[in-house]
Amino acid sequence: MNRSRLTLAILAAAALAAPASPQDADAGAPATTVAIAAKRFEFQPAEIHLKAGEPATLAVTSQDVTHGFFSRQLGFDEDLSPGKTVDVHIKPEKPGRYTVICDHYCGSGHGGMKLTVVVE
C-alpha cells in the first residue's frame, strides 16, 4: 500500500472510531421517559403530559396480574406481565387528549382502568 492510501485508510478508521458528539448521541434518544404502573384497576399516574412531535418512552410495569396497554389513536397494543417492564416508544404528532385502556379482563373494575395522555 502506498503512503497516500495508508494515510487515507488511517484517517477513515479514525473518523469511524471517533466518539459521537453529545448532540449526535442525543439525536436518537427519546426526549422523555415516563414510568407507569398498572395494577387492579388503575394506571398510575392516571394522566401524563407529552409534547407533540417529541419521541417518548412509556416504561410500563404490571404490579399484580396480566394487563393490556392499548391505544388505537397512539398506535400501540402491549401485553403486560406481572413484574416485567415493557417500553412503549411513541412520537405523538397531534395535540389532544388520548385514552389508553387495559384490554385484558383483570377483574370487576376492569372497565374503568384508563390512562389519559395529554399531548400539548
ROPANU-894192 format. One record per residue: residue in one letter; residue number from 1; x, y, z of N, C-alpha, C, O in turn. Coordinates in Angstrom, 1 decimal. Layout:
N
(A, NUM, (X, Y, Z), (X, Y, Z), (X, Y, Z), (X, Y, Z)) ...
END
This chain:
120
(M, 1, (0.9, -1.2, 0.0), (0.0, 0.0, 0.0), (0.9, 1.2, 0.0), (1.9, 1.3, 0.8)) (N, 2, (0.6, 2.2, -0.9), (1.5, 3.4, -0.9), (1.1, 4.3, 0.2), (0.1, 4.1, 0.9)) (R, 3, (1.9, 5.3, 0.4), (1.8, 6.2, 1.6), (0.5, 6.9, 1.6), (-0.1, 7.1, 2.6)) (S, 4, (0.0, 7.5, 0.5), (-1.2, 8.2, 0.4), (-2.4, 7.4, 0.7), (-3.4, 7.8, 1.4)) (R, 5, (-2.4, 6.1, 0.3), (-3.5, 5.2, 0.6), (-3.5, 4.8, 2.1), (-4.6, 4.7, 2.7)) (L, 6, (-2.3, 4.6, 2.6), (-2.2, 4.3, 4.0), (-2.7, 5.4, 4.9), (-3.4, 5.2, 5.9)) (T, 7, (-2.4, 6.7, 4.5), (-2.8, 7.8, 5.3), (-4.3, 7.9, 5.2), (-5.0, 8.2, 6.2)) (L, 8, (-4.9, 7.7, 4.0), (-6.3, 7.8, 3.8), (-7.0, 6.7, 4.6), (-8.1, 7.0, 5.2)) (A, 9, (-6.5, 5.5, 4.7), (-7.1, 4.4, 5.4), (-7.0, 4.7, 6.9), (-8.0, 4.4, 7.7)) (I, 10, (-5.9, 5.3, 7.4), (-5.8, 5.7, 8.9), (-6.8, 6.8, 9.2), (-7.5, 6.7, 10.2)) (L, 11, (-7.0, 7.8, 8.3), (-7.9, 8.8, 8.6), (-9.4, 8.3, 8.6), (-10.2, 8.7, 9.4)) (A, 12, (-9.7, 7.4, 7.7), (-11.0, 6.9, 7.6), (-11.3, 6.0, 8.9), (-12.4, 6.1, 9.4)) (A, 13, (-10.3, 5.2, 9.3), (-10.5, 4.4, 10.5), (-10.7, 5.3, 11.7), (-11.5, 5.0, 12.6)) (A, 14, (-9.9, 6.4, 11.8), (-10.0, 7.3, 13.0), (-11.4, 8.0, 13.0), (-12.0, 8.2, 14.1)) (A, 15, (-11.9, 8.4, 11.8), (-13.2, 9.0, 11.8), (-14.3, 8.1, 12.2), (-15.2, 8.5, 12.9)) (L, 16, (-14.2, 6.8, 11.8), (-15.2, 5.8, 12.2), (-15.2, 5.5, 13.7), (-16.2, 5.2, 14.3)) (A, 17, (-14.0, 5.5, 14.3), (-13.8, 5.2, 15.7), (-14.0, 6.4, 16.6), (-14.2, 6.2, 17.8)) (A, 18, (-14.1, 7.6, 16.1), (-14.2, 8.8, 16.9), (-15.6, 8.7, 17.6), (-16.6, 8.4, 17.0)) (P, 19, (-15.6, 9.1, 18.9), (-16.9, 9.1, 19.6), (-17.8, 10.2, 19.0), (-17.3, 11.3, 18.6)) (A, 20, (-19.1, 10.0, 19.0), (-20.1, 10.9, 18.5), (-20.1, 12.1, 19.5), (-19.9, 12.0, 20.7)) (S, 21, (-20.5, 13.3, 19.0), (-20.6, 14.4, 19.8), (-21.8, 14.2, 20.7), (-22.7, 13.5, 20.3)) (P, 22, (-21.9, 14.9, 21.9), (-23.1, 14.8, 22.7), (-24.4, 15.1, 21.9), (-25.4, 14.4, 22.2)) (Q, 23, (-24.3, 16.0, 21.0), (-25.5, 16.4, 20.3), (-26.0, 15.2, 19.4), (-27.1, 14.9, 19.3)) (D, 24, (-25.0, 14.5, 18.7), (-25.3, 13.4, 17.9), (-25.9, 12.2, 18.8), (-26.8, 11.6, 18.3)) (A, 25, (-25.3, 12.0, 19.9), (-25.8, 10.9, 20.8), (-27.2, 11.2, 21.2), (-28.0, 10.2, 21.4)) (D, 26, (-27.6, 12.4, 21.4), (-29.0, 12.7, 21.9), (-30.0, 12.7, 20.7), (-31.2, 12.6, 21.0)) (A, 27, (-29.5, 12.8, 19.5), (-30.4, 12.9, 18.4), (-31.4, 11.7, 18.3), (-32.5, 11.9, 17.9)) (G, 28, (-31.0, 10.5, 18.6), (-31.8, 9.3, 18.5), (-32.5, 9.0, 19.9), (-33.3, 8.0, 19.9)) (A, 29, (-32.1, 9.7, 20.9), (-32.6, 9.3, 22.2), (-34.0, 9.9, 22.5), (-34.3, 11.1, 22.1)) (P, 30, (-34.9, 9.2, 23.2), (-36.2, 9.8, 23.5), (-36.0, 11.0, 24.4), (-35.2, 11.0, 25.3)) (A, 31, (-36.8, 12.0, 24.2), (-36.8, 13.2, 25.0), (-37.3, 13.0, 26.3), (-36.9, 13.7, 27.3)) (T, 32, (-38.3, 12.1, 26.5), (-39.0, 11.9, 27.7), (-39.1, 10.4, 28.0), (-39.4, 9.6, 27.1)) (T, 33, (-39.0, 10.0, 29.3), (-39.3, 8.6, 29.7), (-40.3, 8.8, 30.9), (-40.0, 9.5, 31.8)) (V, 34, (-41.4, 8.1, 30.8), (-42.4, 8.2, 31.8), (-42.6, 6.7, 32.4), (-43.0, 5.8, 31.6)) (A, 35, (-42.5, 6.6, 33.7), (-42.8, 5.3, 34.3), (-44.3, 5.2, 34.6), (-44.8, 6.2, 35.2)) (I, 36, (-44.9, 4.1, 34.3), (-46.3, 3.9, 34.5), (-46.5, 2.5, 35.2), (-45.9, 1.6, 34.7)) (A, 37, (-47.3, 2.5, 36.2), (-47.6, 1.2, 36.9), (-49.0, 0.9, 36.6), (-49.9, 1.7, 36.7)) (A, 38, (-49.2, -0.4, 36.3), (-50.6, -0.9, 36.1), (-50.9, -1.9, 37.2), (-50.1, -2.7, 37.6)) (K, 39, (-52.0, -1.6, 37.8), (-52.5, -2.6, 38.9), (-54.0, -2.5, 38.9), (-54.6, -1.5, 38.5)) (R, 40, (-54.6, -3.5, 39.4), (-56.1, -3.5, 39.5), (-56.5, -2.3, 40.2), (-56.1, -2.1, 41.4)) (F, 41, (-57.3, -1.5, 39.8), (-57.9, -1.3, 38.5), (-57.6, 0.1, 38.0), (-58.4, 0.9, 37.8)) (E, 42, (-56.3, 0.4, 37.9), (-55.8, 1.7, 37.6), (-54.4, 1.7, 37.0), (-53.6, 0.8, 37.1)) (F, 43, (-54.1, 2.8, 36.3), (-52.8, 3.1, 35.9), (-52.3, 4.3, 36.7), (-53.1, 5.2, 37.0)) (Q, 44, (-51.1, 4.2, 37.2), (-50.5, 5.3, 38.0), (-49.3, 5.8, 37.3), (-48.4, 5.0, 37.0)) (P, 45, (-49.2, 7.1, 36.9), (-50.2, 8.1, 37.2), (-51.4, 7.9, 36.2), (-51.3, 7.2, 35.2)) (A, 46, (-52.5, 8.5, 36.5), (-53.7, 8.4, 35.7), (-53.7, 9.3, 34.5), (-54.5, 9.1, 33.6)) (E, 47, (-52.8, 10.3, 34.5), (-52.7, 11.2, 33.4), (-51.2, 11.6, 33.2), (-50.5, 11.9, 34.2)) (I, 48, (-50.8, 11.6, 32.0), (-49.4, 12.1, 31.6), (-49.5, 13.1, 30.6), (-50.5, 13.2, 29.8)) (H, 49, (-48.5, 14.0, 30.5), (-48.4, 15.0, 29.5), (-47.1, 14.8, 28.7), (-46.0, 14.6, 29.2)) (L, 50, (-47.3, 14.9, 27.3), (-46.2, 14.8, 26.4), (-46.3, 15.9, 25.4), (-47.3, 16.6, 25.3)) (K, 51, (-45.2, 16.2, 24.7), (-45.1, 17.3, 23.8), (-45.3, 16.7, 22.3), (-44.7, 15.7, 22.0)) (A, 52, (-46.1, 17.4, 21.6), (-46.3, 16.9, 20.2), (-45.0, 17.0, 19.4), (-44.2, 17.9, 19.5)) (G, 53, (-44.8, 15.9, 18.6), (-43.6, 15.9, 17.8), (-42.3, 15.4, 18.5), (-41.3, 15.2, 17.8)) (E, 54, (-42.4, 15.1, 19.8), (-41.2, 14.7, 20.5), (-41.3, 13.2, 20.9), (-42.4, 12.8, 21.4)) (P, 55, (-40.3, 12.4, 20.6), (-40.4, 11.0, 21.0), (-40.4, 10.8, 22.5), (-39.8, 11.6, 23.3)) (A, 56, (-41.1, 9.8, 22.9), (-41.2, 9.5, 24.4), (-41.2, 7.9, 24.5), (-41.6, 7.2, 23.6)) (T, 57, (-40.7, 7.5, 25.7), (-40.8, 6.1, 26.0), (-41.7, 6.0, 27.3), (-41.5, 6.7, 28.3)) (L, 58, (-42.7, 5.1, 27.2), (-43.5, 4.8, 28.3), (-43.1, 3.5, 28.9), (-43.2, 2.5, 28.2)) (A, 59, (-42.5, 3.5, 30.1), (-42.0, 2.3, 30.7), (-43.1, 1.8, 31.6), (-43.3, 2.3, 32.7)) (V, 60, (-43.8, 0.8, 31.2), (-45.0, 0.3, 31.8), (-44.7, -1.1, 32.5), (-44.2, -2.0, 31.9)) (T, 61, (-45.1, -1.1, 33.8), (-44.9, -2.3, 34.6), (-46.2, -2.7, 35.3), (-47.0, -1.9, 35.8)) (S, 62, (-46.6, -4.0, 35.2), (-47.7, -4.6, 35.9), (-47.3, -5.0, 37.3), (-46.3, -5.6, 37.4)) (Q, 63, (-48.0, -4.5, 38.3), (-47.7, -4.9, 39.6), (-48.4, -6.1, 40.2), (-48.1, -6.5, 41.3)) (D, 64, (-49.4, -6.6, 39.4), (-50.1, -7.7, 40.0), (-50.5, -8.8, 39.0), (-50.0, -9.9, 39.2)) (V, 65, (-51.4, -8.5, 38.1), (-51.8, -9.6, 37.1), (-51.5, -9.1, 35.7), (-51.0, -8.0, 35.5)) (T, 66, (-51.9, -9.9, 34.7), (-51.7, -9.6, 33.3), (-52.7, -8.5, 33.0), (-53.8, -8.6, 33.3)) (H, 67, (-52.1, -7.4, 32.4), (-52.9, -6.3, 31.9), (-52.6, -6.0, 30.4), (-51.6, -6.5, 29.9)) (G, 68, (-53.5, -5.3, 29.8), (-53.2, -4.8, 28.5), (-52.9, -3.3, 28.5), (-53.3, -2.6, 29.5)) (F, 69, (-52.3, -2.8, 27.5), (-51.9, -1.4, 27.4), (-52.2, -1.0, 26.0), (-51.3, -1.2, 25.1)) (F, 70, (-53.4, -0.4, 25.7), (-53.8, -0.3, 24.3), (-54.3, 1.1, 24.1), (-55.1, 1.7, 24.8)) (S, 71, (-53.9, 1.7, 22.9), (-54.4, 2.9, 22.4), (-54.4, 2.9, 20.9), (-53.3, 2.9, 20.3)) (R, 72, (-55.6, 2.8, 20.3), (-55.6, 2.8, 18.8), (-55.1, 4.1, 18.2), (-54.3, 4.1, 17.2)) (Q, 73, (-55.4, 5.2, 18.9), (-55.1, 6.6, 18.4), (-53.5, 6.8, 18.4), (-53.0, 7.5, 17.6)) (L, 74, (-52.9, 6.3, 19.5), (-51.5, 6.4, 19.6), (-50.7, 5.3, 19.0), (-49.4, 5.4, 18.9)) (G, 75, (-51.4, 4.2, 18.6), (-50.7, 3.2, 17.8), (-50.0, 2.1, 18.6), (-48.9, 1.7, 18.1)) (F, 76, (-50.5, 1.7, 19.7), (-49.8, 0.6, 20.4), (-50.8, -0.3, 21.1), (-51.9, 0.1, 21.4)) (D, 77, (-50.4, -1.6, 21.3), (-51.2, -2.6, 21.9), (-50.2, -3.6, 22.5), (-49.6, -4.4, 21.8)) (E, 78, (-50.0, -3.5, 23.8), (-49.0, -4.3, 24.5), (-49.6, -5.1, 25.6), (-50.6, -4.8, 26.2)) (D, 79, (-49.0, -6.3, 25.8), (-49.3, -7.2, 26.9), (-48.4, -6.9, 28.1), (-47.2, -6.8, 27.9)) (L, 80, (-48.9, -6.8, 29.3), (-48.1, -6.5, 30.5), (-48.1, -7.7, 31.4), (-49.2, -8.1, 31.9)) (S, 81, (-47.0, -8.3, 31.6), (-46.9, -9.5, 32.6), (-46.4, -8.9, 33.9), (-45.6, -8.0, 34.0)) (P, 82, (-46.9, -9.6, 35.0), (-46.5, -9.1, 36.3), (-45.0, -9.0, 36.5), (-44.3, -10.0, 36.2)) (G, 83, (-44.5, -7.9, 37.0), (-43.1, -7.7, 37.4), (-42.2, -7.4, 36.2), (-41.0, -7.2, 36.4)) (K, 84, (-42.7, -7.4, 35.0), (-41.9, -7.1, 33.8), (-42.2, -5.7, 33.3), (-43.4, -5.3, 33.3)) (T, 85, (-41.2, -5.0, 32.8), (-41.4, -3.7, 32.3), (-41.4, -3.7, 30.7), (-40.5, -4.4, 30.1)) (V, 86, (-42.4, -3.1, 30.1), (-42.5, -3.0, 28.7), (-42.2, -1.6, 28.3), (-42.9, -0.7, 28.8)) (D, 87, (-41.3, -1.3, 27.4), (-41.0, 0.0, 26.9), (-41.8, 0.3, 25.6), (-41.7, -0.4, 24.6)) (V, 88, (-42.7, 1.3, 25.7), (-43.5, 1.6, 24.5), (-43.0, 2.9, 24.0), (-43.0, 4.0, 24.7)) (H, 89, (-42.5, 2.9, 22.8), (-41.9, 4.1, 22.1), (-42.9, 4.7, 21.2), (-43.5, 4.1, 20.3)) (I, 90, (-43.2, 6.0, 21.5), (-44.2, 6.7, 20.7), (-43.6, 8.1, 20.4), (-42.7, 8.6, 21.0)) (K, 91, (-44.2, 8.7, 19.4), (-43.9, 10.1, 19.0), (-45.3, 10.7, 18.6), (-45.6, 10.7, 17.4)) (P, 92, (-46.0, 11.2, 19.6), (-47.3, 11.7, 19.2), (-47.2, 13.0, 18.4), (-46.5, 13.9, 18.8)) (E, 93, (-47.9, 13.1, 17.3), (-47.8, 14.2, 16.4), (-48.8, 15.3, 16.6), (-48.6, 16.5, 16.4)) (K, 94, (-50.0, 14.9, 17.0), (-51.2, 15.8, 17.1), (-51.6, 16.1, 18.5), (-51.8, 15.2, 19.3)) (P, 95, (-51.6, 17.4, 18.9), (-52.1, 17.7, 20.2), (-53.5, 17.2, 20.5), (-54.3, 17.1, 19.5)) (G, 96, (-53.8, 16.8, 21.7), (-55.1, 16.4, 22.1), (-55.1, 15.5, 23.3), (-54.0, 15.4, 24.0)) (R, 97, (-56.2, 14.9, 23.7), (-56.3, 14.0, 24.8), (-56.6, 12.6, 24.3), (-57.5, 12.5, 23.5)) (Y, 98, (-55.8, 11.7, 24.7), (-55.9, 10.3, 24.2), (-56.1, 9.4, 25.4), (-55.6, 9.6, 26.5)) (T, 99, (-56.9, 8.4, 25.2), (-57.2, 7.4, 26.2), (-56.5, 6.1, 26.0), (-56.5, 5.6, 24.9)) (V, 100, (-55.8, 5.6, 27.0), (-55.2, 4.3, 27.0), (-56.0, 3.4, 27.9), (-56.4, 3.8, 29.0)) (I, 101, (-56.3, 2.2, 27.5), (-57.2, 1.3, 28.3), (-56.4, 0.0, 28.5), (-55.5, -0.4, 27.8)) (C, 102, (-56.9, -0.7, 29.6), (-56.5, -2.1, 29.8), (-57.4, -2.9, 28.9), (-58.6, -2.9, 29.1)) (D, 103, (-56.9, -3.7, 28.0), (-57.7, -4.5, 27.1), (-57.6, -6.0, 27.4), (-57.9, -6.9, 26.6)) (H, 104, (-57.2, -6.3, 28.6), (-57.2, -7.7, 29.2), (-58.1, -7.7, 30.4), (-57.8, -7.0, 31.3)) (Y, 105, (-59.1, -8.5, 30.4), (-60.0, -8.5, 31.6), (-59.2, -8.9, 32.8), (-58.5, -9.9, 32.9)) (C, 106, (-59.3, -8.0, 33.8), (-58.4, -8.2, 35.0), (-59.3, -8.1, 36.3), (-58.8, -8.1, 37.4)) (G, 107, (-60.6, -8.2, 36.1), (-61.5, -8.3, 37.3), (-62.6, -7.3, 37.2), (-62.8, -6.7, 36.1)) (S, 108, (-63.4, -7.2, 38.2), (-64.7, -6.4, 38.2), (-64.5, -5.0, 37.9), (-65.5, -4.3, 37.4)) (G, 109, (-63.4, -4.4, 38.2), (-63.2, -2.9, 37.9), (-62.5, -2.6, 36.6), (-62.1, -1.5, 36.4)) (H, 110, (-62.3, -3.7, 35.8), (-61.5, -3.6, 34.6), (-62.0, -2.4, 33.7), (-61.2, -1.8, 33.0)) (G, 111, (-63.3, -2.2, 33.6), (-63.9, -1.2, 32.6), (-63.4, 0.2, 32.9), (-63.5, 1.0, 32.0)) (G, 112, (-63.0, 0.5, 34.1), (-62.6, 1.8, 34.5), (-61.1, 2.0, 34.5), (-60.7, 3.1, 34.9)) (M, 113, (-60.4, 1.0, 34.0), (-58.9, 1.1, 34.0), (-58.4, 1.9, 32.8), (-58.3, 1.4, 31.7)) (K, 114, (-58.2, 3.2, 33.0), (-57.8, 4.1, 31.9), (-56.7, 5.0, 32.3), (-56.5, 5.3, 33.5)) (L, 115, (-55.9, 5.4, 31.3), (-54.8, 6.4, 31.4), (-55.1, 7.5, 30.4), (-55.4, 7.2, 29.2)) (T, 116, (-55.0, 8.7, 30.7), (-55.2, 9.8, 29.8), (-53.8, 10.4, 29.4), (-53.0, 10.7, 30.3)) (V, 117, (-53.5, 10.4, 28.1), (-52.3, 11.0, 27.6), (-52.7, 12.4, 27.0), (-53.4, 12.4, 26.0)) (V, 118, (-52.1, 13.4, 27.5), (-52.4, 14.8, 27.1), (-51.2, 15.2, 26.2), (-50.1, 15.3, 26.7)) (V, 119, (-51.4, 15.4, 24.9), (-50.3, 15.9, 24.0), (-50.5, 17.3, 23.8), (-51.5, 17.8, 23.3)) (E, 120, (-49.5, 18.1, 24.2), (-49.5, 19.6, 24.1), (-48.7, 20.1, 22.9), (-48.6, 21.3, 22.7)) 
END
